[in-house]
Amino acid sequence: MYKINKINMLPAKCAVDLGDGSERGEYVSQGYILNTLGRPHRAINLMYCYYPLDDGWPGRASVVHARDDVKFAWDYPYDDYFPYTGGIGGSSGEGSETFDCMREIRKYGQDIILTLTIDPNVGDEHLIKIAQELSTFGRLMLRINHEATGNWFSFNKRCTYQEVADFFVRFHKIIKREAPHIQTILCIGGIEDLEAVEMEKEAEFSEAVRVADIWSVDKYMALHWGWPYDVAETGGNSHSRYKISDIYNLTKRSFERFREINGGVAKPMVMSEFNADGDVTGAYEQADMVREFLDMLKHNDAAWFSGFTFYQFRDRGRLGLEIEDPSDSNAGIAQPVMQTYKEIIAEDYFCPAFEDKGEVNLPVKLRWGGFEDAEGLSIPLTFESDPVFCEVAFREDDALQAGLNLMLEINGRWFYKAPKAKTIDLMPAFYNNRLSGKTELSLKIFAPPASGENNPADGADWHINSYTTITKLPDIRIRYEPCEPAQ
């Protein structure tokens, strides 16, 4: 019989989120991402648009409005993100792409960041519908009309900056009425010049700064915005590169200005899109720049900075951990930044913390709030040496045990157990992190919602928490030699 401790999972010093799909790349399954990177993220960012009053909606803009004279990624009547499949006239059920992706993300123990560009001219009934259909997805973060002080998205082309800012405030207030547990993200330019005192379009967006739950800037240390319509070459005017120290200082100055506008009261500050474009730097310096910036955060112990979203997992250009194989859109080609990123997100500064709450007996009711706030179990295990076999098996004759949706962690490596899965091989936790002798490790178990959505039957706090009762432990099989010795 194994000893069992209850544990709490707490926020990392710096949260790590990941973009998965955009105008530049397709959505990649969470199973592939987890098994590639070895750990889940705090949240996964999805990018969608909602322009239901436009001709061609709900088709993808680059498909329904395709033409030969397009010379820029945003030269369409509306933004070329995946169309949001909910809203008025849409669906949030099975088969609805947006919601299928969100359900998968939460099954894998991650929160959702939904980036939504939206026509500010839609009526309140559209916003109410969206708020209501997002309400079952726990602690979702909604990034409304990001990069709102720019001039490239359709919402900026059809409205003034003041109208865009007013729309953010209007949508925020509807969210807080219909689904108050959802947090809104205001993503604007912030301080864009180290000599500047005020932010870009500060007068227009001051009220939005005050009402938003989270403040954000997007910062690329290098970017080729002319992709895919030209090639970045020396002397070209469709790309740029910045000093890493300037990116850090501009982001910190932006936070300080946000706080000043908010009467001196701080809110979480994130970087919702972060990377260096390999089109500009090449693959090796891309990895070096990512490392240097994140080391700068860590070495300065930047407590004012809450987290970043790496843009993105797989990209058709050079803004991904993988490049999409041009001959097979289902395949990715890992870039040098992949290994750098894996090393960074395994560091304590970027990993969740765990708090031991003491020994417990089964059955145990576990609470899942999100990747920064969850209850789990820890099973101390003594390994006599490096294992040859290590696996956990869930009994098929126990419906409660076999149907569990779990996230497991051991030796720094995370695993997903779907409700249908019976045996999880834990050996990948040791392939690149072998034990040199007798070692004490713990198997951690958490239980995100099996459906990907929170259930009203879970009680008064169901919007932010889901609950799972663990009645039995899995069978744990550890062996140190092959089943049959060499002949």
N, C-alpha and C positions, 0 to 999 in steps of 0.2 A: 504494500500500500504506500502510495506516494504522499508526501506532505504537500499541502496546497496553501499558497499564500494569495491573498487578494492584493491587487496592485492598481494604482491609478496611472493613466498616461496623461502627461502634462505637456504644455507647449515647449517647443524648442526655443532657444534664444533667438534664432532667426528661422522662420518658417520657410519651407521649400515647396513651391508649387510648380506645376508643369503645364505648358500649353500643349493641347492635343487636337490638331486640326485647325485650319484657317483657310483664307483664300489661296494659300501657298502649299497646302498639304491636306491629306485626308486623315480622318480619325483612325487611330491605331488602338486595338483592343487593350484593355487594362491587363489582361493576362500576359500578353507579349511584353508590355512595358515593365510589369513587375518582375518577370523572369529575366529581363535584360538588365535592369538596374538593381534588383535585389532588395528594394524597399518601396513601400508606398509613399505617396506625397501627402502633404497636409491637404491639398486641394488640386483638382485638375481644372484647367481653364478651357471652356468651349466657346467658340465664336460664331454667333448667328446674327441674322438681320431680320427685321420685321417692317415691311413696307406694303401693308395690305391694301392701300388705296391706289397703288401703281398698276399700270398695265403690265401684264406678264407675270404678276405675282400669283402663286408662290413658286415660280420657276427661279432657278439660279440665274442671276443677272447676266453672267457671261454666256449663258446658253440661250436664253430667250431674247436677249438683246445683242447677240453676236454680230460683229461687223468687222470689216477689214482695216478700218482706220483707227482702231484703238491703239494708243501709244502709252497708256498709263494704267496701272492696276485698277484705278477708280474711275475710269472713263466710261461709266455705265450710268443709266438713269437711277439705279440704286446700288447699294454696296454689294460687292461680290462675295459675301460670306454665304455659308449654308443658310437657306431659308429656315427660320424658326417654324417648326411644324405644329405649334400650338396656337393659342389666340383664337379670335373669333373666326369660325369656319375651319379651324384646325382640329387636331386631336392630341390628347396626351396619353392615349392608351398604347397597348402593345403594337408595335409596328410603326409608331411615330418616332422618327429618327432621333430628334432632340432628346426625347424622354427615355428612349431605350439606352442612349449613351449615358444619360444622367443616372439611370438605375444601375447600370453596370459600374459606374464610378463609385457609387455609394456601397454597393456590395463588396467592393474591394477596400472598404474602410477609409475612403477619402471623401472630403467635402467637395462641393461644386462651386466653381466660379463661372457664372454665366455672363459672358460679354455679349451685350445685345445692342446693336445699332438699330435705331427705331425712328420712324418718321415722327417728328414732333407734332405733326398735324392730326394724328389719330386722336379720337375722342376718349374720354375717361373709361368708356365701356371696354375698350381694348385693354387698357392698363389694368383694370379690375380683373378681367379674365386671366391675364398673364399672372398677376399676383396670386390669384386663387389656385391656378394649376401648378404653381411653383411651391405652394405652401406645404406640401407633403415631403419635401426633399431636405428636411432638417435645416442645418445652419448654412444654407446657401448664401453666397455672396453675389450680388448682382451689379455688374459694372455697366452702367448706362451711358451710351453714346461717348465712348472713350476718345481720348485725344481731342477733346471738345474745343480746344483753342486753336486747332489746326484749320485747314481749308480744303481737305481732300475728301472727306466723307460727304455723302449726300445730304445728311441732316444739316451740315454747315453751308451747303450750297443753296438750300431752299429756305433757310431761316437765318436771322441775325444771331450774333453771339448771345445777346440778351435773351432772345427767344429760346435758344438751346439751353441756356442756364435755367430759365424759368421752367422749361419742360422737365429738367432734372428734378427740380424742387417739387413739381406737381406729381411726378411719378413716385418720388420718395415718399410723399405724404400718403399716396394711395397704398404703397407697400406697407407702410406702418399701420394703416388702418386694417388692411386685409390679411397681412402676414407679417406681423411686427418682429418675428424672430429672424427674418431675412435682413441681411446687412447690405447697404448700398455702398458702392465704391465710386467716388468722383475721381476721374482720371483727366487731368488737364496738364498744360505745359509747365506750370510752376515757375520758378526762377530759371530763366534760360540764358542769363548773362550774369557773370560773377560780379559785375559792377552795378547791376540793377538792384533797386530797393523793393520794387513791387513786382508781382507776378504778371505774366501775360494775361490781358483781359481781366484784371483783378476786379475792377468795378462791377463788371457784368456777373462774375462768378462768386462774389463774396458770400451771398446768401446760400449758394450751393455748398460752399466750403463749410458753412456753419451747420447745415442740416445733414450732410453726408455722414455715414458711420465710419468710413475708411477713406483716407486720402491716398492718392496714387499719382505717380508720374511714370511714363514709359521712357526708358533710356537705353539706347543702343550705343555701345562704345565705338562701333563702326556699322554703317548701313549702306546698302546699295538699293535705294528706293526706285531706281529705274528698272529693276528686275521685273519681268523677264524680257522686257522689250529692247534692252541694250546690254552690252557687256561692260563691266567696270574696268576701265583702263586708266593709266596715269594721264592726268590732264583732263579727265572727263568731269562732267558737272552733274552726274546723277548718283553720286555717292559721297560719303564723308567718313572721317575718322577723328576721334577725339582723345584727349588725354584722360587717362583713367582717373587721375586725381581730380580733374575738373568734373567728371561725371559724379564722383562721390560728393564733392563740395556743392554742386548744384542741387543734388538730391537733398542734402542736409539743409541747405538754405531754403529749399522749397518747403520742407517740413516746418522749419522755424517760422516761415511766413504764414503758412496755413495756421499754425498755432496762434500767431499774433492776431490774425483775422478772427480767430475763434475765441478771442478774449483771454488768451494765455492758457487755454485748456487744450491739452494734447489729445489726439486720437491716433489709432494705428496708422502707420505710414508704410506703404508697400511700393514696390516697383513691379507693375503689372506686366511689363514686357521687358526682358533683359537678355542681352546676348551681344556678341560681336559678329559681324557678318563676314563669313569666310570668303565671300566674293571680293572683299576689300583687303583683308588681312592675309589670306591664305589659311589653310587648315591648322598649321602649327601655332601661328601667332593668335589665332582665334582662341585656342585652348589656353594659351599663356595669359591672354587678357581676361578671360573669365576667371581664371585662378587668381590673378593679381587683384581684381576688384573684390572678390569674396574674401580673400585674405585680408584686405584692407578693412572690410567690415568686422571681421573677427578680431584683428589685432587692435582695432579701436574700440572693441566691445560696444558697438553702436546700438545702445539700448533704445534709441529713438527710432530705429528701423525695425519693422515687424517681420518683413519677409519679402521674397521676390518670386516671380514666375518666370521660369526659363522658357524662352520662345525659340523653338518648340521641339517636340520629340522627333518628328520626321517631317522634313521640308523638301519641296522640289528644288529649292535653291540651296544656299549654304547657310541657312539659319536654323539648322536642326542638329540634334545629336546624331541623327542619321540623315542621309540624303536619300530621297525616294529613287529607287532604281528606275531609270528612264525606260528600261525594257520590260519591267515588271512592277506595276504600281503597288503590288502587294508586298514587295520586298524593300528592305532598307539597307543602306550601306553605312556602317558605323564610321564616324569621323574621329580624329584624335581627341576632340572635346568630350566624346563619350566617356573615355577612361578618366579624364580629368574630373568630369562631373560626378562620376561614380565615387571617386575618391573623396570629393568635397562633401557629398551628401551623406557619407558614412562618418564624418567627423562629428564629435559631440555637440559642437556649436549649432549644427543644423539638424540634429536628431531630437525627437521628443524625449522628455525626461520621464522616469518611472519612479513612483513613490510606493514603497512597501507598506501595506495596511495591516499586515499580520496574518496569522494562520486562520483558515476557515475550513469548514466541513461542507461537503455536498449534501443537498443541492444548494447552488449559489445562483442568485439572480444578478446578472450583469447589466450594467447600464452603458449604452453607447450614445455619446453626445456627438462626437466627432474625433478627428485625429489629434485634437489638442485637449480633449476632455472625455475620457472613457475609463470604465472599470474593466479589469481583466483578471485572469488567474496566472500565477507563476508557479511552475513545478520545478523545484530544485533537482538537478540530475548530476550524478557523479560519473564522469567518463574516466575509465581506467587508462585509456590511451586513445589514439586517433581511431575513430570507428571505421569499419568496413561497410556496415549496414546501420542505418538509423532511420526509423520510420514510425509513423503513428497510424493506427487502424481504428476506424469507427465501426462498431458492430452493426451489421445489416439487420439483425433481429431486434434492434432497439430503435424504433422510429424516431424518438426524440433525439437520440445521439446521431443517427445516420443523416438526419435532415438538417443538421446545424450548418449555418453559414459563418465561417470563422476566418480570422487572420491569425497566423501563428508566427512566432519569431524565436529563433535560436541562433546563437553565435553570430549575431549581427545580420542574419539573413531572414527575410520575411517570406511567408508562403500563404497562398489562398486555398481554403477548402470550401468548395461549392457544396450546396446541400446534397447533390447527387454523388459527390466524391466519397469514397470509402477509405482509401489509403493514401497518405501523403508521404512521399519520400523526402526526408530532410537532409539527405547527403549533400545536396548542393551547398549547404551552409558550411561544409568542411573542405570542399574542393580547392578553394583558394585561401583558406584560413585553417590549415590543418593543426591539430593539437599535437604538442610535443611530448606530452606525458599526462599524468593524472590531472584532470581539470574539472572544476565545478562550473556548471552552466545552468541556466534556467530556460525552460520552455514556457514562453508567454502565449496566452490565448485571449483573443478578443472576439466579440460577436457583433459585427455590424448588421444592419437590417437585411434579412434574407431576400426581401423583395426589392431592395434599393430605396424603398419609401418608408416613412414613419407611419405608424398605425394608431388611429384614434383609440383603439382598444387598450393601448398601453397606459392610459391615464391622463390626468390633467396636464402633464408636461409633454405630451406626445409630440408636439411640434418640434421640440428640440432634443428629445431623448427617445430611444427605443430600448426595449428590454428583452433579454433572452435568459432562460433558466438552464443552467448546466446541471444535469443530474448524475452523469457518470463521466469519468475520464476516458480518453481513448487508450487502447493498448499501445504501450511504447516498446518498440523492439530495437535493442542496441546490441550489435555483435562486433567483435574485434578481429575476427578472422573469417576467411571464406568458408562457405558451407562444406566444401570439400577441399582438402589440402592439395597442393601441386604433387603430381606423380614423379 
